[in-house]
Amino acid sequence: MEFTIRAANVDDCKDIARMITELAEYEKAIDQVRITQRDLEQDGFSKNPFFHGIIAEVPEPHKTKEGHAKVGYALYYFSYCSYRGRAVFMEDLYVMPEFRGKGIGKALMSKVAQLGLAAGCQQLNFTVLDWNKSSLDFYLNQGCTDTTAEMGYHYMCCKGEALEHLAHGQL
Amino acid sequence: MEYKLRKAEPKDVPDILRLVKELAKYEEMENQVTLTEQDLLEDGFGDTPFYHCVIAELQPQSSDGLEVVGFAMYYFTYDPWVGKQLYLEDFFITQEYRGLGIGSHIMRHLSDLAMKTRCSGMMFVVAENNESSIQFYKRRGAEDLSQEEGWRLYRFDKESLVKMASAREE
Protein backbone atom coordinates (compact mmCIF):
# COMPACT_ATOMS: atom_id res chain seq x y z
CA MET A 1 0.00 0.00 0.00
CA GLU A 2 1.27 3.46 -0.85
CA PHE A 3 1.84 5.86 2.00
CA THR A 4 3.92 8.96 2.73
CA ILE A 5 5.89 9.82 5.84
CA ARG A 6 6.42 13.51 6.58
CA ALA A 7 7.03 16.00 9.38
CA ALA A 8 3.83 17.09 11.14
CA ASN A 9 2.63 20.67 10.82
CA VAL A 10 0.14 22.70 12.86
CA ASP A 11 -2.77 21.64 10.61
CA ASP A 12 -2.21 18.02 11.61
CA CYS A 13 -3.08 18.67 15.25
CA LYS A 14 -6.75 17.70 14.86
CA ASP A 15 -5.76 14.26 13.52
CA ILE A 16 -2.93 13.91 16.04
CA ALA A 17 -5.41 14.61 18.87
CA ARG A 18 -7.77 12.01 17.36
CA MET A 19 -5.04 9.38 17.14
CA ILE A 20 -3.69 10.17 20.65
CA THR A 21 -7.18 9.33 21.92
CA GLU A 22 -7.24 6.11 19.87
CA LEU A 23 -3.83 5.09 21.27
CA ALA A 24 -4.98 5.90 24.83
CA GLU A 25 -8.03 3.68 24.28
CA TYR A 26 -5.74 0.86 23.09
CA GLU A 27 -3.61 1.36 26.23
CA LYS A 28 -6.81 1.20 28.36
CA ALA A 29 -6.26 4.71 29.70
CA ILE A 30 -8.73 6.92 27.83
CA ASP A 31 -9.83 8.64 31.07
CA GLN A 32 -6.28 9.97 31.51
CA VAL A 33 -6.30 12.10 28.35
CA ARG A 34 -6.59 15.81 29.11
CA ILE A 35 -4.78 17.26 26.09
CA THR A 36 -6.70 19.25 23.48
CA GLN A 37 -6.02 20.13 19.84
CA ARG A 38 -5.22 23.68 21.02
CA ASP A 39 -2.62 22.41 23.55
CA LEU A 40 -0.90 20.46 20.77
CA GLU A 41 -0.87 23.51 18.49
CA GLN A 42 0.70 25.69 21.19
CA ASP A 43 3.09 23.12 22.63
CA GLY A 44 4.31 21.61 19.36
CA PHE A 45 4.29 24.43 16.87
CA SER A 46 5.34 27.62 18.60
CA LYS A 47 8.86 29.09 18.85
CA ASN A 48 10.13 26.56 21.41
CA PRO A 49 8.30 23.31 20.69
CA PHE A 50 8.09 20.69 23.44
CA PHE A 51 7.66 17.88 20.93
CA HIS A 52 7.96 17.09 17.21
CA GLY A 53 5.62 14.93 15.12
CA ILE A 54 5.81 12.65 12.10
CA ILE A 55 2.66 11.75 10.15
CA ALA A 56 1.86 8.75 7.94
CA GLU A 57 -0.64 9.62 5.23
CA VAL A 58 -2.40 7.46 2.60
CA PRO A 59 -3.70 8.66 -0.80
CA GLU A 60 -7.40 9.20 -1.64
CA PRO A 61 -8.36 5.62 -2.63
CA HIS A 62 -7.10 4.25 0.71
CA LYS A 63 -8.76 6.75 3.08
CA THR A 64 -10.83 5.29 5.94
CA LYS A 65 -14.60 5.18 5.55
CA GLU A 66 -14.76 8.28 7.83
CA GLY A 67 -12.49 10.04 5.32
CA HIS A 68 -9.22 10.02 7.30
CA ALA A 69 -6.03 10.10 5.24
CA LYS A 70 -3.69 10.54 8.23
CA VAL A 71 -3.42 7.01 9.56
CA GLY A 72 -0.37 6.97 11.82
CA TYR A 73 1.94 9.22 13.80
CA ALA A 74 5.02 9.37 15.96
CA LEU A 75 5.70 12.01 18.64
CA TYR A 76 9.25 12.52 19.82
CA TYR A 77 11.49 15.04 21.59
CA PHE A 78 15.16 15.43 22.31
CA SER A 79 16.50 14.39 25.66
CA TYR A 80 19.92 13.97 27.24
CA CYS A 81 21.83 11.09 28.71
CA SER A 82 24.42 12.38 31.18
CA TYR A 83 26.71 9.47 30.25
CA ARG A 84 26.57 9.62 26.46
CA GLY A 85 24.96 12.89 25.46
CA ARG A 86 22.17 13.71 23.04
CA ALA A 87 19.30 11.28 22.81
CA VAL A 88 15.84 11.15 21.25
CA PHE A 89 12.77 9.96 23.13
CA MET A 90 9.93 8.49 21.09
CA GLU A 91 6.89 9.31 23.21
CA ASP A 92 4.16 7.87 20.95
CA LEU A 93 4.09 5.54 17.93
CA TYR A 94 0.69 4.59 16.52
CA VAL A 95 -0.83 3.19 13.36
CA MET A 96 -4.63 2.80 12.98
CA PRO A 97 -5.57 -0.91 13.28
CA GLU A 98 -6.70 -1.37 9.65
CA PHE A 99 -3.35 0.00 8.38
CA ARG A 100 -1.05 -2.21 10.43
CA GLY A 101 1.22 -4.87 8.94
CA LYS A 102 2.11 -2.71 5.92
CA GLY A 103 5.42 -1.28 7.11
CA ILE A 104 3.99 2.07 8.26
CA GLY A 105 5.12 1.66 11.89
CA LYS A 106 8.63 0.73 10.78
CA ALA A 107 8.71 3.69 8.38
CA LEU A 108 7.62 6.11 11.12
CA MET A 109 10.26 4.79 13.49
CA SER A 110 12.87 4.91 10.73
CA LYS A 111 12.09 8.60 10.23
CA VAL A 112 12.50 9.30 13.97
CA ALA A 113 15.83 7.40 13.88
CA GLN A 114 17.00 9.45 10.85
CA LEU A 115 16.08 12.76 12.47
CA GLY A 116 17.66 11.68 15.76
CA LEU A 117 20.92 10.73 14.08
CA ALA A 118 20.92 13.99 12.09
CA ALA A 119 20.67 15.87 15.40
CA GLY A 120 23.66 13.96 16.81
CA CYS A 121 21.76 11.54 19.05
CA GLN A 122 23.44 8.43 20.44
CA GLN A 123 20.29 6.51 21.34
CA LEU A 124 16.51 6.34 20.99
CA ASN A 125 14.52 5.61 24.15
CA PHE A 126 10.85 4.83 24.66
CA THR A 127 8.50 2.96 27.01
CA VAL A 128 6.13 0.05 26.39
CA LEU A 129 3.49 -1.45 28.65
CA ASP A 130 4.48 -4.90 29.86
CA TRP A 131 1.25 -6.55 28.62
CA ASN A 132 1.54 -5.09 25.11
CA LYS A 133 2.96 -8.23 23.50
CA SER A 134 2.51 -7.25 19.85
CA SER A 135 4.35 -3.95 20.40
CA LEU A 136 7.06 -5.66 22.47
CA ASP A 137 7.59 -8.19 19.65
CA PHE A 138 7.68 -5.40 17.04
CA TYR A 139 10.35 -3.47 18.93
CA LEU A 140 12.47 -6.44 19.98
CA ASN A 141 12.54 -7.47 16.30
CA GLN A 142 14.26 -4.17 15.51
CA GLY A 143 17.08 -4.83 17.96
CA CYS A 144 16.28 -2.81 21.08
CA THR A 145 17.14 -3.53 24.72
CA ASP A 146 14.72 -3.71 27.65
CA THR A 147 16.54 -1.41 30.10
CA THR A 148 13.98 -2.10 32.82
CA ALA A 149 14.92 -5.79 32.68
CA GLU A 150 18.64 -5.29 32.03
CA MET A 151 19.46 -2.44 34.40
CA GLY A 152 16.48 -2.60 36.75
CA TYR A 153 15.41 0.91 35.74
CA HIS A 154 12.01 1.93 37.05
CA TYR A 155 10.13 4.85 35.55
CA MET A 156 8.92 7.16 38.33
CA CYS A 157 6.69 10.16 38.57
CA CYS A 158 5.84 12.90 41.05
CA LYS A 159 2.58 14.63 40.11
CA GLY A 160 -0.57 16.33 41.37
CA GLU A 161 -0.68 16.82 45.13
CA ALA A 162 2.72 15.19 45.65
CA LEU A 163 4.31 17.70 43.26
CA GLU A 164 2.61 20.60 45.03
CA HIS A 165 3.76 19.40 48.47
CA LEU A 166 7.28 19.00 47.17
CA ALA A 167 7.24 22.53 45.75
CA HIS A 168 6.00 24.08 48.97
CA GLY A 169 8.39 22.26 51.24
CA GLN A 170 5.97 19.89 52.98
CA LEU A 171 7.30 16.37 53.36
CA MET B 1 26.52 24.60 56.75
CA GLU B 2 25.67 27.38 54.32
CA TYR B 3 25.38 26.54 50.65
CA LYS B 4 23.93 28.20 47.59
CA LEU B 5 21.79 26.79 44.77
CA ARG B 6 22.18 28.45 41.41
CA LYS B 7 21.72 27.95 37.69
CA ALA B 8 24.80 26.35 36.09
CA GLU B 9 27.01 28.51 33.87
CA PRO B 10 29.49 27.49 31.13
CA LYS B 11 32.35 27.73 33.66
CA ASP B 12 30.68 24.95 35.71
CA VAL B 13 31.06 22.36 32.94
CA PRO B 14 34.22 20.72 34.40
CA ASP B 15 32.46 20.33 37.77
CA ILE B 16 29.30 18.97 36.11
CA LEU B 17 31.36 16.32 34.34
CA ARG B 18 33.20 15.50 37.56
CA LEU B 19 29.88 14.97 39.38
CA VAL B 20 28.39 12.99 36.46
CA LYS B 21 31.38 10.64 36.79
CA GLU B 22 30.97 10.45 40.58
CA LEU B 23 27.31 9.50 40.09
CA ALA B 24 28.29 6.94 37.45
CA LYS B 25 30.76 5.42 39.93
CA TYR B 26 27.99 5.26 42.58
CA GLU B 27 25.80 3.45 39.99
CA GLU B 28 28.76 1.17 39.14
CA MET B 29 28.79 2.37 35.52
CA GLU B 30 31.88 4.60 35.50
CA ASN B 31 33.24 3.19 32.23
CA GLN B 32 30.03 4.11 30.38
CA VAL B 33 30.59 7.86 30.57
CA THR B 34 31.78 8.95 27.13
CA LEU B 35 30.57 12.55 27.40
CA THR B 36 33.26 15.26 27.28
CA GLU B 37 33.41 18.82 28.63
CA GLN B 38 33.07 20.02 25.03
CA ASP B 39 29.82 18.04 24.58
CA LEU B 40 28.42 19.44 27.83
CA LEU B 41 29.33 22.98 26.79
CA GLU B 42 27.77 22.72 23.31
CA ASP B 43 24.72 20.79 24.43
CA GLY B 44 23.88 22.83 27.52
CA PHE B 45 24.91 26.35 26.62
CA GLY B 46 24.29 26.68 22.88
CA ASP B 47 21.26 28.12 21.06
CA THR B 48 19.01 25.15 21.79
CA PRO B 49 20.05 23.55 25.07
CA PHE B 50 19.44 19.81 25.37
CA TYR B 51 19.60 20.05 29.15
CA HIS B 52 19.50 22.52 32.05
CA CYS B 53 21.47 22.27 35.24
CA VAL B 54 21.22 23.60 38.78
CA ILE B 55 24.21 23.30 41.07
CA ALA B 56 24.87 23.47 44.82
CA GLU B 57 27.96 25.35 45.87
CA LEU B 58 29.57 25.98 49.26
CA GLN B 59 32.79 27.02 50.93
CA PRO B 60 34.41 23.95 52.49
CA GLN B 61 35.94 24.32 55.95
CA SER B 62 39.36 23.45 54.62
CA SER B 63 39.65 26.11 51.92
CA ASP B 64 38.94 29.70 50.88
CA GLY B 65 37.35 28.97 47.55
CA LEU B 66 33.92 27.70 46.60
CA GLU B 67 33.30 24.05 45.75
CA VAL B 68 30.50 22.58 43.64
CA VAL B 69 29.13 19.73 45.76
CA GLY B 70 25.89 18.76 44.04
CA PHE B 71 23.91 19.10 40.85
CA ALA B 72 20.67 18.25 39.12
CA MET B 73 20.41 17.91 35.33
CA TYR B 74 16.93 18.19 33.83
CA TYR B 75 15.01 18.94 30.63
CA PHE B 76 11.40 19.31 29.52
CA THR B 77 9.48 16.43 27.99
CA TYR B 78 5.93 15.93 26.73
CA ASP B 79 3.18 13.51 27.68
CA PRO B 80 0.55 13.59 24.91
CA TRP B 81 -2.18 12.88 27.49
CA VAL B 82 -1.43 15.72 29.90
CA GLY B 83 1.25 17.92 28.35
CA LYS B 84 4.59 19.24 29.59
CA GLN B 85 6.66 17.36 32.14
CA LEU B 86 9.96 18.08 33.81
CA TYR B 87 12.38 15.18 33.45
CA LEU B 88 15.06 14.82 36.10
CA GLU B 89 17.98 13.13 34.34
CA ASP B 90 20.64 13.24 37.05
CA PHE B 91 20.61 14.24 40.69
CA PHE B 92 23.66 13.84 42.91
CA ILE B 93 25.25 15.26 46.05
CA THR B 94 28.89 14.41 46.90
CA GLN B 95 28.88 11.89 49.76
CA GLU B 96 30.63 14.22 52.20
CA TYR B 97 27.82 16.76 52.01
CA ARG B 98 24.75 14.53 52.17
CA GLY B 99 22.28 14.81 55.02
CA LEU B 100 22.42 18.63 55.09
CA GLY B 101 19.18 19.16 53.24
CA ILE B 102 20.81 20.08 49.92
CA GLY B 103 19.04 17.25 48.05
CA SER B 104 15.66 18.18 49.51
CA HIS B 105 16.24 21.79 48.58
CA ILE B 106 17.07 20.86 44.98
CA MET B 107 13.89 18.75 44.76
CA ARG B 108 11.84 21.65 46.15
CA HIS B 109 13.44 24.04 43.66
CA LEU B 110 12.78 21.73 40.70
CA SER B 111 9.20 20.92 41.64
CA ASP B 112 8.54 24.64 42.09
CA LEU B 113 10.03 25.23 38.64
CA ALA B 114 7.86 22.41 37.24
CA MET B 115 4.73 24.06 38.61
CA LYS B 116 5.74 27.56 37.44
CA THR B 117 6.32 26.24 33.90
CA ARG B 118 2.93 24.45 33.95
CA CYS B 119 4.34 20.94 33.97
CA SER B 120 1.90 18.37 35.27
CA GLY B 121 4.59 16.13 36.69
CA MET B 122 8.24 15.47 37.35
CA MET B 123 9.55 12.22 35.84
CA PHE B 124 12.76 10.29 36.47
CA VAL B 125 14.26 6.83 36.49
CA VAL B 126 15.71 4.95 39.44
CA ALA B 127 17.48 1.59 39.47
CA GLU B 128 15.48 -0.89 41.54
CA ASN B 129 18.50 -1.85 43.65
CA ASN B 130 19.03 1.77 44.70
CA GLU B 131 16.98 1.43 47.91
CA SER B 132 18.04 4.70 49.55
CA SER B 133 17.10 6.75 46.47
CA ILE B 134 13.80 4.92 46.02
CA GLN B 135 12.90 5.67 49.66
CA PHE B 136 13.99 9.32 49.25
CA TYR B 137 11.58 9.71 46.32
CA LYS B 138 8.71 7.62 47.71
CA ARG B 139 8.79 9.65 50.96
CA ARG B 140 8.11 12.64 48.74
CA GLY B 141 5.11 11.03 47.06
CA ALA B 142 6.70 9.59 43.91
CA GLU B 143 4.90 6.75 42.16
CA ASP B 144 6.67 3.82 40.57
CA LEU B 145 5.02 3.66 37.12
CA SER B 146 6.95 0.51 36.17
CA GLN B 147 5.53 -1.33 39.17
CA GLU B 148 2.07 0.26 39.26
CA GLU B 149 1.21 0.54 35.57
CA GLY B 150 3.64 -1.86 33.88
CA TRP B 151 5.69 0.68 31.91
CA ARG B 152 9.05 -0.68 30.79
CA LEU B 153 11.95 1.38 29.41
CA TYR B 154 13.48 0.38 26.12
CA ARG B 155 16.49 1.62 24.22
CA PHE B 156 17.91 1.45 20.71
CA ASP B 157 21.66 2.07 20.72
CA LYS B 158 23.54 3.93 17.98
CA GLU B 159 24.12 0.81 15.87
CA SER B 160 20.41 -0.13 15.86
CA LEU B 161 19.51 3.51 15.15
CA VAL B 162 21.70 3.52 12.05
CA LYS B 163 20.13 0.25 10.85
CA MET B 164 16.60 1.60 11.37
CA ALA B 165 17.38 4.92 9.73
CA SER B 166 18.56 3.27 6.54
CA ALA B 167 15.94 0.47 6.43
CA ARG B 168 14.30 0.12 3.04
CA GLU B 169 10.49 -0.02 2.74
CA GLU B 170 9.22 -3.58 2.45
HADDOCK unambig.tbl for C-alpha pairs under 7 A between the chains (distance, minus, plus):
assign (segid A and resid 20 and name CA) (segid B and resid 80 and name CA) 6.91 0.50 0.50
assign (segid A and resid 32 and name CA) (segid B and resid 81 and name CA) 6.44 0.50 0.50
assign (segid A and resid 33 and name CA) (segid B and resid 81 and name CA) 4.29 0.50 0.50
assign (segid A and resid 33 and name CA) (segid B and resid 82 and name CA) 6.26 0.50 0.50
assign (segid A and resid 34 and name CA) (segid B and resid 81 and name CA) 5.54 0.50 0.50
assign (segid A and resid 34 and name CA) (segid B and resid 82 and name CA) 5.22 0.50 0.50
assign (segid A and resid 35 and name CA) (segid B and resid 80 and name CA) 6.58 0.50 0.50
assign (segid A and resid 35 and name CA) (segid B and resid 81 and name CA) 5.28 0.50 0.50
assign (segid A and resid 35 and name CA) (segid B and resid 82 and name CA) 5.30 0.50 0.50
assign (segid A and resid 35 and name CA) (segid B and resid 83 and name CA) 6.48 0.50 0.50
assign (segid A and resid 50 and name CA) (segid B and resid 77 and name CA) 6.39 0.50 0.50
assign (segid A and resid 50 and name CA) (segid B and resid 78 and name CA) 6.18 0.50 0.50
assign (segid A and resid 51 and name CA) (segid B and resid 78 and name CA) 6.35 0.50 0.50
assign (segid A and resid 77 and name CA) (segid B and resid 77 and name CA) 6.84 0.50 0.50
assign (segid A and resid 78 and name CA) (segid B and resid 50 and name CA) 6.85 0.50 0.50
assign (segid A and resid 79 and name CA) (segid B and resid 50 and name CA) 6.17 0.50 0.50
assign (segid A and resid 79 and name CA) (segid B and resid 75 and name CA) 6.90 0.50 0.50
assign (segid A and resid 80 and name CA) (segid B and resid 50 and name CA) 6.15 0.50 0.50
assign (segid A and resid 80 and name CA) (segid B and resid 51 and name CA) 6.38 0.50 0.50
assign (segid A and resid 82 and name CA) (segid B and resid 20 and name CA) 6.64 0.50 0.50
assign (segid A and resid 83 and name CA) (segid B and resid 32 and name CA) 6.30 0.50 0.50
assign (segid A and resid 83 and name CA) (segid B and resid 33 and name CA) 4.21 0.50 0.50
assign (segid A and resid 83 and name CA) (segid B and resid 34 and name CA) 5.98 0.50 0.50
assign (segid A and resid 83 and name CA) (segid B and resid 35 and name CA) 5.70 0.50 0.50
assign (segid A and resid 84 and name CA) (segid B and resid 33 and name CA) 6.01 0.50 0.50
assign (segid A and resid 84 and name CA) (segid B and resid 34 and name CA) 5.30 0.50 0.50
assign (segid A and resid 84 and name CA) (segid B and resid 35 and name CA) 5.05 0.50 0.50
assign (segid A and resid 85 and name CA) (segid B and resid 35 and name CA) 5.95 0.50 0.50
assign (segid A and resid 103 and name CA) (segid B and resid 169 and name CA) 6.81 0.50 0.50
assign (segid A and resid 103 and name CA) (segid B and resid 170 and name CA) 6.43 0.50 0.50
assign (segid A and resid 107 and name CA) (segid B and resid 169 and name CA) 6.98 0.50 0.50
assign (segid A and resid 110 and name CA) (segid B and resid 164 and name CA) 5.02 0.50 0.50
assign (segid A and resid 110 and name CA) (segid B and resid 165 and name CA) 4.62 0.50 0.50
assign (segid A and resid 110 and name CA) (segid B and resid 167 and name CA) 6.90 0.50 0.50
assign (segid A and resid 111 and name CA) (segid B and resid 165 and name CA) 6.46 0.50 0.50
assign (segid A and resid 113 and name CA) (segid B and resid 161 and name CA) 5.51 0.50 0.50
assign (segid A and resid 113 and name CA) (segid B and resid 164 and name CA) 6.37 0.50 0.50
assign (segid A and resid 113 and name CA) (segid B and resid 165 and name CA) 5.08 0.50 0.50
assign (segid A and resid 114 and name CA) (segid B and resid 165 and name CA) 4.68 0.50 0.50
assign (segid A and resid 122 and name CA) (segid B and resid 157 and name CA) 6.61 0.50 0.50
assign (segid A and resid 122 and name CA) (segid B and resid 158 and name CA) 5.13 0.50 0.50
assign (segid A and resid 123 and name CA) (segid B and resid 155 and name CA) 6.84 0.50 0.50
assign (segid A and resid 123 and name CA) (segid B and resid 156 and name CA) 5.63 0.50 0.50
assign (segid A and resid 123 and name CA) (segid B and resid 157 and name CA) 4.69 0.50 0.50
assign (segid A and resid 123 and name CA) (segid B and resid 158 and name CA) 5.34 0.50 0.50
assign (segid A and resid 123 and name CA) (segid B and resid 161 and name CA) 6.93 0.50 0.50
assign (segid A and resid 124 and name CA) (segid B and resid 155 and name CA) 5.73 0.50 0.50
assign (segid A and resid 124 and name CA) (segid B and resid 156 and name CA) 5.09 0.50 0.50
assign (segid A and resid 124 and name CA) (segid B and resid 157 and name CA) 6.70 0.50 0.50
assign (segid A and resid 125 and name CA) (segid B and resid 154 and name CA) 5.69 0.50 0.50
assign (segid A and resid 125 and name CA) (segid B and resid 155 and name CA) 4.45 0.50 0.50
assign (segid A and resid 125 and name CA) (segid B and resid 156 and name CA) 6.37 0.50 0.50
assign (segid A and resid 126 and name CA) (segid B and resid 153 and name CA) 5.97 0.50 0.50
assign (segid A and resid 126 and name CA) (segid B and resid 154 and name CA) 5.37 0.50 0.50
assign (segid A and resid 126 and name CA) (segid B and resid 155 and name CA) 6.50 0.50 0.50
assign (segid A and resid 127 and name CA) (segid B and resid 151 and name CA) 6.09 0.50 0.50
assign (segid A and resid 127 and name CA) (segid B and resid 152 and name CA) 5.27 0.50 0.50
assign (segid A and resid 127 and name CA) (segid B and resid 153 and name CA) 4.49 0.50 0.50
assign (segid A and resid 127 and name CA) (segid B and resid 154 and name CA) 5.68 0.50 0.50
assign (segid A and resid 128 and name CA) (segid B and resid 151 and name CA) 5.58 0.50 0.50
assign (segid A and resid 128 and name CA) (segid B and resid 152 and name CA) 5.33 0.50 0.50
assign (segid A and resid 128 and name CA) (segid B and resid 153 and name CA) 6.68 0.50 0.50
assign (segid A and resid 129 and name CA) (segid B and resid 150 and name CA) 5.25 0.50 0.50
assign (segid A and resid 129 and name CA) (segid B and resid 151 and name CA) 4.47 0.50 0.50
assign (segid A and resid 129 and name CA) (segid B and resid 152 and name CA) 6.01 0.50 0.50
assign (segid A and resid 130 and name CA) (segid B and resid 150 and name CA) 5.11 0.50 0.50
assign (segid A and resid 130 and name CA) (segid B and resid 151 and name CA) 6.07 0.50 0.50
assign (segid A and resid 130 and name CA) (segid B and resid 152 and name CA) 6.29 0.50 0.50
assign (segid A and resid 143 and name CA) (segid B and resid 156 and name CA) 6.91 0.50 0.50
assign (segid A and resid 143 and name CA) (segid B and resid 160 and name CA) 6.13 0.50 0.50
assign (segid A and resid 144 and name CA) (segid B and resid 154 and name CA) 6.59 0.50 0.50
assign (segid A and resid 144 and name CA) (segid B and resid 155 and name CA) 5.43 0.50 0.50
assign (segid A and resid 144 and name CA) (segid B and resid 156 and name CA) 4.58 0.50 0.50
assign (segid A and resid 145 and name CA) (segid B and resid 154 and name CA) 5.53 0.50 0.50
assign (segid A and resid 145 and name CA) (segid B and resid 155 and name CA) 5.22 0.50 0.50
assign (segid A and resid 145 and name CA) (segid B and resid 156 and name CA) 6.44 0.50 0.50
assign (segid A and resid 146 and name CA) (segid B and resid 153 and name CA) 6.06 0.50 0.50
assign (segid A and resid 146 and name CA) (segid B and resid 154 and name CA) 4.54 0.50 0.50
assign (segid A and resid 146 and name CA) (segid B and resid 155 and name CA) 6.57 0.50 0.50
assign (segid A and resid 147 and name CA) (segid B and resid 153 and name CA) 5.42 0.50 0.50
assign (segid A and resid 147 and name CA) (segid B and resid 154 and name CA) 5.33 0.50 0.50
assign (segid A and resid 147 and name CA) (segid B and resid 155 and name CA) 6.61 0.50 0.50
assign (segid A and resid 148 and name CA) (segid B and resid 152 and name CA) 5.52 0.50 0.50
assign (segid A and resid 148 and name CA) (segid B and resid 153 and name CA) 5.28 0.50 0.50
assign (segid A and resid 151 and name CA) (segid B and resid 127 and name CA) 6.78 0.50 0.50
assign (segid A and resid 152 and name CA) (segid B and resid 127 and name CA) 5.10 0.50 0.50
assign (segid A and resid 152 and name CA) (segid B and resid 128 and name CA) 5.18 0.50 0.50
assign (segid A and resid 153 and name CA) (segid B and resid 125 and name CA) 6.07 0.50 0.50
assign (segid A and resid 153 and name CA) (segid B and resid 126 and name CA) 5.49 0.50 0.50
assign (segid A and resid 153 and name CA) (segid B and resid 127 and name CA) 4.32 0.50 0.50
assign (segid A and resid 153 and name CA) (segid B and resid 128 and name CA) 6.08 0.50 0.50
assign (segid A and resid 154 and name CA) (segid B and resid 125 and name CA) 5.42 0.50 0.50
assign (segid A and resid 154 and name CA) (segid B and resid 126 and name CA) 5.35 0.50 0.50
assign (segid A and resid 154 and name CA) (segid B and resid 127 and name CA) 6.00 0.50 0.50
assign (segid A and resid 154 and name CA) (segid B and resid 128 and name CA) 6.34 0.50 0.50
assign (segid A and resid 154 and name CA) (segid B and resid 144 and name CA) 6.67 0.50 0.50
assign (segid A and resid 154 and name CA) (segid B and resid 146 and name CA) 5.32 0.50 0.50
assign (segid A and resid 155 and name CA) (segid B and resid 124 and name CA) 6.11 0.50 0.50
assign (segid A and resid 155 and name CA) (segid B and resid 125 and name CA) 4.68 0.50 0.50
assign (segid A and resid 155 and name CA) (segid B and resid 126 and name CA) 6.80 0.50 0.50
assign (segid A and resid 155 and name CA) (segid B and resid 144 and name CA) 6.18 0.50 0.50
assign (segid A and resid 155 and name CA) (segid B and resid 145 and name CA) 5.48 0.50 0.50
assign (segid A and resid 155 and name CA) (segid B and resid 146 and name CA) 5.41 0.50 0.50
assign (segid A and resid 156 and name CA) (segid B and resid 123 and name CA) 5.68 0.50 0.50
assign (segid A and resid 156 and name CA) (segid B and resid 124 and name CA) 5.29 0.50 0.50
assign (segid A and resid 156 and name CA) (segid B and resid 125 and name CA) 5.67 0.50 0.50
assign (segid A and resid 156 and name CA) (segid B and resid 142 and name CA) 6.48 0.50 0.50
assign (segid A and resid 156 and name CA) (segid B and resid 143 and name CA) 5.56 0.50 0.50
assign (segid A and resid 156 and name CA) (segid B and resid 144 and name CA) 4.60 0.50 0.50
assign (segid A and resid 156 and name CA) (segid B and resid 145 and name CA) 5.38 0.50 0.50
assign (segid A and resid 157 and name CA) (segid B and resid 121 and name CA) 6.60 0.50 0.50
assign (segid A and resid 157 and name CA) (segid B and resid 122 and name CA) 5.67 0.50 0.50
assign (segid A and resid 157 and name CA) (segid B and resid 123 and name CA) 4.46 0.50 0.50
assign (segid A and resid 157 and name CA) (segid B and resid 124 and name CA) 6.42 0.50 0.50
assign (segid A and resid 157 and name CA) (segid B and resid 142 and name CA) 5.37 0.50 0.50
assign (segid A and resid 157 and name CA) (segid B and resid 143 and name CA) 5.27 0.50 0.50
assign (segid A and resid 157 and name CA) (segid B and resid 144 and name CA) 6.65 0.50 0.50
assign (segid A and resid 157 and name CA) (segid B and resid 145 and name CA) 6.87 0.50 0.50
assign (segid A and resid 158 and name CA) (segid B and resid 121 and name CA) 5.57 0.50 0.50
assign (segid A and resid 158 and name CA) (segid B and resid 122 and name CA) 5.11 0.50 0.50
assign (segid A and resid 158 and name CA) (segid B and resid 123 and name CA) 6.44 0.50 0.50
assign (segid A and resid 158 and name CA) (segid B and resid 141 and name CA) 6.34 0.50 0.50
assign (segid A and resid 158 and name CA) (segid B and resid 142 and name CA) 4.46 0.50 0.50
assign (segid A and resid 158 and name CA) (segid B and resid 143 and name CA) 6.32 0.50 0.50
assign (segid A and resid 159 and name CA) (segid B and resid 120 and name CA) 6.15 0.50 0.50
assign (segid A and resid 159 and name CA) (segid B and resid 121 and name CA) 4.24 0.50 0.50
assign (segid A and resid 159 and name CA) (segid B and resid 122 and name CA) 6.35 0.50 0.50
assign (segid A and resid 160 and name CA) (segid B and resid 120 and name CA) 6.89 0.50 0.50
assign (segid A and resid 160 and name CA) (segid B and resid 121 and name CA) 6.97 0.50 0.50
assign (segid A and resid 162 and name CA) (segid B and resid 140 and name CA) 6.71 0.50 0.50
assign (segid A and resid 162 and name CA) (segid B and resid 141 and name CA) 5.01 0.50 0.50
assign (segid A and resid 163 and name CA) (segid B and resid 111 and name CA) 6.07 0.50 0.50
assign (segid A and resid 163 and name CA) (segid B and resid 121 and name CA) 6.75 0.50 0.50
assign (segid A and resid 166 and name CA) (segid B and resid 108 and name CA) 5.38 0.50 0.50
assign (segid A and resid 166 and name CA) (segid B and resid 111 and name CA) 6.16 0.50 0.50
assign (segid A and resid 166 and name CA) (segid B and resid 140 and name CA) 6.60 0.50 0.50
assign (segid A and resid 167 and name CA) (segid B and resid 108 and name CA) 4.69 0.50 0.50
assign (segid A and resid 167 and name CA) (segid B and resid 109 and name CA) 6.71 0.50 0.50
assign (segid A and resid 167 and name CA) (segid B and resid 111 and name CA) 4.82 0.50 0.50
assign (segid A and resid 167 and name CA) (segid B and resid 112 and name CA) 4.41 0.50 0.50
assign (segid A and resid 168 and name CA) (segid B and resid 108 and name CA) 6.93 0.50 0.50
assign (segid A and resid 169 and name CA) (segid B and resid 108 and name CA) 6.18 0.50 0.50
assign (segid A and resid 171 and name CA) (segid B and resid 140 and name CA) 5.99 0.50 0.50
